[in-house]
Structure formats: structure tokens, C-alpha cells
Amino acid sequence: MEHNRVKVKIYGQEYVIAGDMSREDIVKVAAYVDNKMMEITEAAKAAGATPSSIAVLSAVNITSEHFKMLDEMEDLRRMNIQLDKDAQHYVQLWDEAKKNYMDYKEETQAIVLQKDELMAQLRHRDLEIQQLKAAAESAKSQAQAGMEEVVKEIEDKCRELENSFFDLQMENLQLKREIEKYKNNG
């Protein structure tokens, strides 16, 4: 790696800093240290702080910030691990949901096929019922026609019987008159 050498000003004094970081990063770090020392100077003015104590206090504050950042990074690392576990759990749930969906889809297809089969059977039964109704209607018509013929024959026979009965009554009356006539003549 290339070592960068950068001239920076911290707390009014010039320094040459060399490092593996980019020039922009070195300048940014130096500016941060300078700002932190200026903040401490403002806060410690009344206490009569010396440049070396300001440098130490700045180092303590920066180190404190560094440890806070490390703690935050550790918390983020733990959260990241938990998020990975959660993601794996959700992927597993997703896979289960997908499998359940596929099972549901297969069951639904089977039900649809069964429904179609039952509908075909129903249509077939409806056709049979219609055929049976037509046959029953035809049989009823034939039976009625046959009954009408039988009724007509019976009515004809009844008329014949009535006529025969009437003829017999007439003959009976005539015989009674003749008997009366013989009784009276004799």
C-alpha cells in the first residue's frame, strides 16, 4: 500500500501525518481532532487548561466516543446476527407457506376434477330423469288412451245392457198384459 503524507493543522500547529488512509480521510481525521480540541478549549477556558491537558481531554473524549461506537457496532453486530436468524426463520416460514400453497393448489385441483366429474354424473342423471319422465308421460298417454277405449267399451256394454234391460221390461210388461188378458178372458 502507498503511504500518504499529508500536512495538517491541529490546534494551531502544523503536523505531517503519514498513513495508509487516503488523503481525504487523513484530512478529515485531523479536522475532527482540531474541532474536538477547540470544543474542549471553550469548555475548559475558565479552568485555565494547558495545551497538553486539552490534548489529553480531547484524547479521552475521542476515546470515549470510540468505545461508544465499538459498543454500538457490537449491538449492531448482535442485531445483524438476530436479523439473519429472523431472516432464516422467515425464509423457512415462506418455504412452508409455499409448500402449503402448493398442497392447497393440488387439493383444489383434485376438488375441481371431482366437482367436474360429479357435474357430469348429475347431467347424466338429469338426462336419465328426463328420459324416464318422457317414458312415463308416454306410458300415461298410452294408459289413458287404453283406459278411454276400455271405458268406451264398458259404456257401450252398459248401453247394450240398458237396452236389453229396457227390452226385457217391455217384454215383461207385454207378458203381464197378455196374462191379464187371459185372466180376464178366461
Backbone as CSV, one residue per row, in Angstrom:
resi,resn,N_x,N_y,N_z,CA_x,CA_y,CA_z,C_x,C_y,C_z
1,MET,0.839,-1.189,0.000,0.000,0.000,0.000,0.879,1.246,0.000
2,GLU,0.329,2.243,-0.543,1.048,3.513,-0.659,0.820,4.325,0.614
3,HIS,1.909,4.890,1.146,1.800,5.758,2.328,1.596,7.179,1.854
4,ASN,0.516,7.772,2.364,0.266,9.176,2.053,0.849,10.032,3.157
5,ARG,1.440,11.128,2.749,1.972,12.099,3.704,1.185,13.378,3.472
6,VAL,0.518,13.816,4.555,-0.357,14.978,4.434,0.007,15.976,5.525
7,LYS,0.132,17.271,5.127,0.409,18.342,6.081,-0.936,18.860,6.570
8,VAL,-1.144,18.819,7.925,-2.408,19.269,8.510,-2.109,20.235,9.644
9,LYS,-3.158,20.979,10.068,-3.013,21.931,11.170,-3.976,21.497,12.263
10,ILE,-3.450,21.218,13.452,-4.274,20.821,14.591,-3.941,21.756,15.745
11,TYR,-4.953,22.430,16.237,-4.853,23.342,17.382,-3.771,24.400,17.144
12,GLY,-3.748,24.883,15.897,-2.855,25.974,15.527,-1.437,25.554,15.208
13,GLN,-1.159,24.297,15.207,0.198,23.835,14.953,0.183,22.875,13.764
14,GLU,1.206,22.954,12.912,1.258,22.113,11.725,1.945,20.787,12.036
15,TYR,1.361,19.718,11.409,1.901,18.362,11.571,1.893,17.689,10.203
16,VAL,2.826,16.765,9.990,2.803,15.932,8.799,2.386,14.543,9.267
17,ILE,1.281,14.075,8.689,0.758,12.758,9.082,0.907,11.835,7.881
18,ALA,1.462,10.660,8.157,1.635,9.660,7.104,0.799,8.441,7.462
19,GLY,0.212,7.827,6.450,-0.601,6.639,6.728,-1.105,5.991,5.464
20,ASP,-1.780,4.863,5.657,-2.342,4.104,4.546,-3.692,4.673,4.081
21,MET,-4.252,5.543,4.878,-5.558,6.116,4.512,-5.400,7.076,3.342
22,SER,-6.527,7.357,2.726,-6.494,8.329,1.629,-6.230,9.717,2.191
23,ARG,-5.803,10.607,1.320,-5.513,11.995,1.722,-6.747,12.622,2.371
24,GLU,-7.931,12.405,1.761,-9.171,12.988,2.270,-9.484,12.473,3.675
25,ASP,-9.240,11.166,3.908,-9.511,10.603,5.232,-8.551,11.171,6.284
26,ILE,-7.304,11.321,5.929,-6.333,11.889,6.881,-6.731,13.314,7.246
27,VAL,-7.122,14.116,6.247,-7.545,15.496,6.491,-8.791,15.506,7.377
28,LYS,-9.707,14.574,7.126,-10.944,14.505,7.900,-10.648,14.180,9.371
29,VAL,-9.736,13.222,9.623,-9.372,12.851,10.996,-8.721,14.035,11.704
30,ALA,-7.789,14.704,11.027,-7.103,15.854,11.628,-8.099,16.956,11.950
31,ALA,-9.051,17.210,11.059,-10.065,18.251,11.298,-10.929,17.871,12.499
32,TYR,-11.230,16.589,12.643,-12.045,16.152,13.772,-11.307,16.390,15.092
33,VAL,-10.019,16.008,15.136,-9.209,16.218,16.356,-9.116,17.708,16.653
34,ASP,-8.890,18.541,15.645,-8.793,20.002,15.826,-10.105,20.537,16.399
35,ASN,-11.246,20.122,15.815,-12.553,20.579,16.320,-12.771,20.147,17.762
36,LYS,-12.409,18.917,18.091,-12.603,18.410,19.448,-11.763,19.222,20.434
37,MET,-10.509,19.558,20.048,-9.635,20.354,20.939,-10.196,21.760,21.118
38,MET,-10.774,22.329,20.054,-11.386,23.661,20.152,-12.590,23.621,21.096
39,GLU,-13.405,22.542,21.016,-14.571,22.399,21.913,-14.105,22.329,23.368
40,ILE,-13.066,21.511,23.622,-12.553,21.353,24.993,-11.994,22.683,25.492
41,THR,-11.302,23.430,24.609,-10.736,24.732,24.993,-11.856,25.655,25.442
42,GLU,-12.977,25.676,24.686,-14.111,26.544,25.036,-14.673,26.142,26.394
43,ALA,-14.807,24.817,26.613,-15.410,24.331,27.857,-14.466,24.504,29.041
44,ALA,-13.156,24.438,28.803,-12.193,24.468,29.914,-11.498,25.817,30.052
45,LYS,-11.951,26.859,29.391,-11.326,28.188,29.445,-11.200,28.681,30.875
46,ALA,-12.291,28.593,31.613,-12.327,29.134,32.974,-11.395,28.358,33.895
47,ALA,-11.124,27.091,33.604,-10.286,26.267,34.482,-8.810,26.489,34.219
48,GLY,-8.473,27.261,33.199,-7.075,27.549,32.882,-6.336,26.342,32.374
49,ALA,-6.944,25.582,31.493,-6.340,24.361,30.971,-5.161,24.674,30.068
50,THR,-4.156,23.839,30.145,-2.957,23.970,29.321,-3.162,23.194,28.028
51,PRO,-2.338,23.493,26.986,-2.484,22.745,25.741,-2.330,21.239,25.926
52,SER,-1.453,20.819,26.812,-1.283,19.374,26.992,-2.507,18.764,27.673
53,SER,-3.103,19.469,28.640,-4.314,18.917,29.278,-5.484,18.923,28.303
54,ILE,-5.533,19.945,27.421,-6.581,19.979,26.389,-6.395,18.797,25.449
55,ALA,-5.121,18.475,25.091,-4.850,17.332,24.221,-5.277,16.032,24.900
56,VAL,-5.000,15.905,26.205,-5.366,14.691,26.944,-6.888,14.575,27.035
57,LEU,-7.546,15.681,27.394,-9.011,15.664,27.492,-9.645,15.341,26.124
58,SER,-9.068,15.905,25.069,-9.570,15.602,23.727,-9.396,14.118,23.426
59,ALA,-8.218,13.571,23.778,-7.958,12.150,23.553,-8.942,11.296,24.353
60,VAL,-9.222,11.711,25.611,-10.184,10.971,26.442,-11.579,11.023,25.809
61,ASN,-12.006,12.218,25.366,-13.332,12.350,24.739,-13.427,11.536,23.442
62,ILE,-12.372,11.627,22.632,-12.376,10.875,21.370,-12.385,9.371,21.651
63,THR,-11.599,8.937,22.664,-11.566,7.519,23.031,-12.925,7.070,23.561
64,SER,-13.569,7.934,24.360,-14.912,7.623,24.861,-15.889,7.443,23.693
65,GLU,-15.803,8.374,22.742,-16.650,8.252,21.554,-16.340,6.954,20.808
66,HIS,-15.026,6.636,20.745,-14.603,5.414,20.060,-15.222,4.179,20.733
67,PHE,-15.164,4.107,22.078,-15.727,2.956,22.784,-17.252,2.893,22.632
68,LYS,-17.891,4.066,22.620,-19.347,4.084,22.378,-19.643,3.513,20.991
69,MET,-18.816,3.940,20.031,-19.001,3.425,18.673,-18.765,1.917,18.631
70,LEU,-17.734,1.440,19.361,-17.485,-0.005,19.403,-18.684,-0.737,20.013
71,ASP,-19.233,-0.163,21.119,-20.426,-0.779,21.736,-21.591,-0.786,20.747
72,GLU,-21.783,0.337,20.063,-22.860,0.405,19.079,-22.637,-0.599,17.948
73,MET,-21.362,-0.740,17.539,-21.041,-1.710,16.490,-21.335,-3.133,16.982
74,GLU,-21.007,-3.408,18.260,-21.285,-4.730,18.820,-22.800,-4.972,18.872
75,ASP,-23.539,-3.935,19.300,-25.007,-4.047,19.312,-25.522,-4.300,17.889
76,LEU,-24.976,-3.558,16.925,-25.389,-3.749,15.530,-25.027,-5.144,15.029
77,ARG,-23.834,-5.628,15.455,-23.426,-6.985,15.067,-24.406,-8.011,15.633
78,ARG,-24.778,-7.847,16.925,-25.754,-8.753,17.536,-27.105,-8.657,16.819
79,MET,-27.501,-7.410,16.532,-28.767,-7.219,15.826,-28.708,-7.866,14.443
80,ASN,-27.554,-7.738,13.798,-27.370,-8.336,12.474,-27.489,-9.859,12.551
81,ILE,-26.863,-10.447,13.595,-26.971,-11.906,13.788,-28.422,-12.287,14.009
82,GLN,-29.130,-11.493,14.873,-30.546,-11.779,15.129,-31.374,-11.611,13.857
83,LEU,-31.051,-10.572,13.093,-31.772,-10.356,11.825,-31.531,-11.513,10.859
84,ASP,-30.287,-12.036,10.840,-30.001,-13.198,9.997,-30.832,-14.400,10.445
85,LYS,-30.904,-14.610,11.781,-31.721,-15.718,12.299,-33.184,-15.504,11.936
86,ASP,-33.655,-14.265,12.135,-35.052,-13.951,11.790,-35.303,-14.170,10.308
87,ALA,-34.344,-13.731,9.492,-34.497,-13.894,8.042,-34.567,-15.377,7.683
88,GLN,-33.698,-16.185,8.314,-33.737,-17.628,8.062,-35.084,-18.210,8.487
89,HIS,-35.579,-17.724,9.649,-36.881,-18.188,10.139,-37.986,-17.818,9.151
90,TYR,-37.936,-16.570,8.661,-38.963,-16.127,7.719,-38.849,-16.853,6.381
91,VAL,-37.616,-17.161,5.978,-37.437,-17.944,4.750,-38.039,-19.338,4.945
92,GLN,-37.812,-19.914,6.129,-38.391,-21.226,6.426,-39.918,-21.133,6.422
93,LEU,-40.469,-20.084,7.060,-41.922,-19.885,7.054,-42.428,-19.708,5.627
94,TRP,-41.661,-18.957,4.829,-42.048,-18.741,3.431,-42.083,-20.062,2.675
95,ASP,-41.028,-20.883,2.892,-40.984,-22.187,2.221,-42.164,-23.057,2.645
96,GLU,-42.482,-23.033,3.959,-43.630,-23.801,4.447,-44.920,-23.273,3.838
97,ALA,-45.047,-21.947,3.782,-46.261,-21.348,3.200,-46.370,-21.720,1.723
98,LYS,-45.229,-21.699,1.030,-45.225,-22.058,-0.388,-45.638,-23.523,-0.558
99,LYS,-45.095,-24.396,0.306,-45.458,-25.816,0.246,-46.941,-25.985,0.549
100,ASN,-47.425,-25.290,1.587,-48.850,-25.369,1.929,-49.707,-24.869,0.771
101,TYR,-49.245,-23.812,0.114,-49.984,-23.281,-1.029,-50.036,-24.309,-2.154
102,MET,-48.890,-24.957,-2.410,-48.849,-25.967,-3.475,-49.768,-27.137,-3.116
103,ASP,-49.738,-27.557,-1.828,-50.636,-28.629,-1.391,-52.085,-28.203,-1.578
104,TYR,-52.378,-26.963,-1.178,-53.737,-26.424,-1.319,-54.142,-26.397,-2.787
105,LYS,-53.199,-25.980,-3.635,-53.486,-25.904,-5.076,-53.792,-27.295,-5.623
106,GLU,-52.994,-28.302,-5.216,-53.233,-29.672,-5.669,-54.584,-30.170,-5.176
107,GLU,-54.886,-29.886,-3.884,-56.178,-30.305,-3.331,-57.317,-29.625,-4.082
108,THR,-57.127,-28.355,-4.373,-58.161,-27.606,-5.092,-58.370,-28.192,-6.477
109,GLN,-57.270,-28.529,-7.154,-57.398,-29.137,-8.477,-58.133,-30.468,-8.395
110,ALA,-57.811,-31.256,-7.350,-58.490,-32.544,-7.174,-59.978,-32.313,-6.921
111,ILE,-60.291,-31.312,-6.125,-61.695,-30.997,-5.833,-62.401,-30.532,-7.100
112,VAL,-61.713,-29.710,-7.897,-62.312,-29.234,-9.154,-62.582,-30.413,-10.086
113,LEU,-61.622,-31.334,-10.171,-61.829,-32.522,-11.011,-63.002,-33.349,-10.490
114,GLN,-63.061,-33.517,-9.168,-64.156,-34.269,-8.565,-65.487,-33.563,-8.827
115,LYS,-65.497,-32.227,-8.716,-66.706,-31.451,-8.985,-67.142,-31.632,-10.429
116,ASP,-66.167,-31.562,-11.355,-66.489,-31.744,-12.773,-67.073,-33.130,-13.022
117,GLU,-66.484,-34.127,-12.368,-66.972,-35.498,-12.522,-68.398,-35.617,-11.975
118,LEU,-68.621,-35.018,-10.799,-69.964,-35.057,-10.209,-70.973,-34.292,-11.076
119,MET,-70.527,-33.175,-11.651,-71.419,-32.410,-12.529,-71.771,-33.237,-13.764
120,ALA,-70.803,-33.972,-14.309,-71.074,-34.834,-15.465,-72.068,-35.923,-15.066
121,GLN,-71.879,-36.511,-13.875,-72.818,-37.533,-13.397,-74.212,-36.921,-13.211
122,LEU,-74.247,-35.707,-12.673,-75.528,-35.027,-12.468,-76.227,-34.780,-13.801
123,ARG,-75.466,-34.310,-14.796,-76.050,-34.095,-16.129,-76.577,-35.413,-16.700
124,HIS,-75.800,-36.495,-16.498,-76.214,-37.813,-16.972,-77.507,-38.245,-16.267
125,ARG,-77.568,-38.037,-14.951,-78.776,-38.388,-14.174,-79.964,-37.520,-14.624
126,ASP,-79.707,-36.233,-14.852,-80.786,-35.352,-15.334,-81.322,-35.862,-16.670
127,LEU,-80.418,-36.281,-17.546,-80.835,-36.820,-18.846,-81.675,-38.085,-18.642
128,GLU,-81.220,-38.965,-17.740,-81.977,-40.182,-17.447,-83.358,-39.831,-16.893
129,ILE,-83.404,-38.836,-16.001,-84.685,-38.410,-15.412,-85.605,-37.884,-16.507
130,GLN,-85.051,-37.082,-17.401,-85.869,-36.563,-18.500,-86.392,-37.703,-19.376
131,GLN,-85.522,-38.678,-19.639,-85.946,-39.820,-20.449,-87.032,-40.614,-19.726
132,LEU,-86.850,-40.799,-18.400,-87.856,-41.525,-17.624,-89.174,-40.752,-17.582
133,LYS,-89.088,-39.424,-17.446,-90.300,-38.602,-17.453,-91.015,-38.729,-18.793
134,ALA,-90.229,-38.684,-19.875,-90.824,-38.811,-21.210,-91.466,-40.189,-21.355
135,ALA,-90.777,-41.236,-20.862,-91.329,-42.593,-20.942,-92.588,-42.691,-20.089
136,ALA,-92.557,-42.075,-18.891,-93.726,-42.104,-18.012,-94.888,-41.358,-18.662
137,GLU,-94.582,-40.227,-19.274,-95.623,-39.441,-19.957,-96.215,-40.245,-21.108
138,SER,-95.336,-40.911,-21.841,-95.802,-41.746,-22.956,-96.662,-42.896,-22.431
139,ALA,-96.189,-43.538,-21.350,-96.947,-44.648,-20.765,-98.285,-44.143,-20.242
140,LYS,-98.267,-42.960,-19.635,-99.504,-42.361,-19.121,-100.472,-42.105,-20.274
141,SER,-99.942,-41.534,-21.367,-100.790,-41.265,-22.532,-101.364,-42.566,-23.085
142,GLN,-100.506,-43.590,-23.200,-100.964,-44.880,-23.698,-101.999,-45.484,-22.763
143,ALA,-101.720,-45.354,-21.431,-102.656,-45.905,-20.445,-103.986,-45.169,-20.535
144,GLN,-103.915,-43.844,-20.679,-105.151,-43.071,-20.790,-105.905,-43.451,-22.058
145,ALA,-105.152,-43.590,-23.152,-105.808,-43.995,-24.406,-106.435,-45.369,-24.241
146,GLY,-105.701,-46.289,-23.607,-106.209,-47.639,-23.359,-107.414,-47.588,-22.430
147,MET,-107.340,-46.754,-21.403,-108.446,-46.615,-20.452,-109.666,-46.028,-21.142
148,GLU,-109.435,-45.076,-22.005,-110.557,-44.476,-22.725,-111.259,-45.522,-23.583
149,GLU,-110.448,-46.386,-24.219,-111.045,-47.458,-25.023,-111.846,-48.407,-24.144
150,VAL,-111.250,-48.774,-22.984,-111.930,-49.685,-22.051,-113.212,-49.031,-21.552
151,VAL,-113.109,-47.738,-21.185,-114.289,-47.023,-20.689,-115.357,-46.975,-21.780
152,LYS,-114.933,-46.720,-23.004,-115.888,-46.669,-24.124,-116.551,-48.019,-24.325
153,GLU,-115.744,-49.090,-24.250,-116.297,-50.441,-24.385,-117.293,-50.719,-23.272
154,ILE,-116.904,-50.336,-22.017,-117.792,-50.568,-20.871,-119.073,-49.753,-21.033
155,GLU,-118.908,-48.492,-21.457,-120.091,-47.661,-21.667,-120.995,-48.283,-22.739
156,ASP,-120.346,-48.777,-23.825,-121.133,-49.433,-24.881,-121.863,-50.648,-24.333
157,LYS,-121.178,-51.469,-23.522,-121.801,-52.656,-22.932,-122.916,-52.257,-21.980
158,CYS,-122.671,-51.150,-21.231,-123.710,-50.667,-20.313,-124.942,-50.238,-21.106
159,ARG,-124.742,-49.549,-22.216,-125.863,-49.152,-23.069,-126.598,-50.379,-23.608
160,GLU,-125.787,-51.362,-24.008,-126.397,-52.597,-24.509,-127.236,-53.242,-23.421
161,LEU,-126.647,-53.286,-22.184,-127.361,-53.884,-21.064,-128.632,-53.085,-20.764
162,GLU,-128.500,-51.762,-20.786,-129.668,-50.909,-20.541,-130.743,-51.178,-21.594
163,ASN,-130.270,-51.243,-22.838,-131.229,-51.511,-23.922,-131.869,-52.897,-23.753
164,SER,-131.013,-53.873,-23.391,-131.543,-55.230,-23.182,-132.503,-55.226,-22.011
165,PHE,-132.115,-54.523,-20.918,-132.966,-54.432,-19.744,-134.287,-53.755,-20.121
166,PHE,-134.177,-52.678,-20.908,-135.382,-51.961,-21.331,-136.259,-52.888,-22.179
167,ASP,-135.587,-53.617,-23.081,-136.343,-54.549,-23.927,-137.019,-55.616,-23.066
168,LEU,-136.291,-56.112,-22.041,-136.856,-57.126,-21.149,-138.029,-56.552,-20.358
169,GLN,-137.916,-55.348,-19.936,-139.012,-54.714,-19.206,-140.226,-54.557,-20.117
170,MET,-139.945,-54.184,-21.331,-141.045,-54.019,-22.286,-141.701,-55.379,-22.544
171,GLU,-140.881,-56.363,-22.686,-141.394,-57.707,-22.920,-142.158,-58.178,-21.693
172,ASN,-141.608,-57.863,-20.504,-142.250,-58.230,-19.253,-143.612,-57.552,-19.164
173,LEU,-143.715,-56.302,-19.529,-144.981,-55.563,-19.499,-145.975,-56.194,-20.501
174,GLN,-145.484,-56.548,-21.628,-146.344,-57.141,-22.651,-146.842,-58.498,-22.166
175,LEU,-145.950,-59.242,-21.497,-146.365,-60.541,-20.978,-147.400,-60.352,-19.861
176,LYS,-147.200,-59.350,-19.047,-148.150,-59.075,-17.975,-149.508,-58.707,-18.580
177,ARG,-149.549,-57.993,-19.599,-150.800,-57.604,-20.259,-151.484,-58.847,-20.857
178,GLU,-150.667,-59.672,-21.437,-151.247,-60.881,-22.031,-151.796,-61.770,-20.931
179,ILE,-151.068,-61.866,-19.796,-151.561,-62.685,-18.679,-152.834,-62.048,-18.165
180,GLU,-152.907,-60.805,-18.058,-154.101,-60.082,-17.600,-155.237,-60.345,-18.581
181,LYS,-154.885,-60.310,-19.786,-155.867,-60.537,-20.816,-156.394,-61.966,-20.701
182,TYR,-155.590,-62.940,-20.500,-156.018,-64.335,-20.362,-156.818,-64.498,-19.091
183,LYS,-156.432,-63.806,-18.059,-157.151,-63.888,-16.810,-158.517,-63.283,-16.991
184,ASN,-158.603,-62.247,-17.657,-159.887,-61.575,-17.846,-160.718,-62.338,-18.853
185,ASN,-160.224,-63.016,-19.734,-160.964,-63.744,-20.788,-161.289,-65.176,-20.306
186,GLY,-160.771,-65.559,-19.442,-160.889,-66.901,-19.153,-161.542,-67.443,-18.065
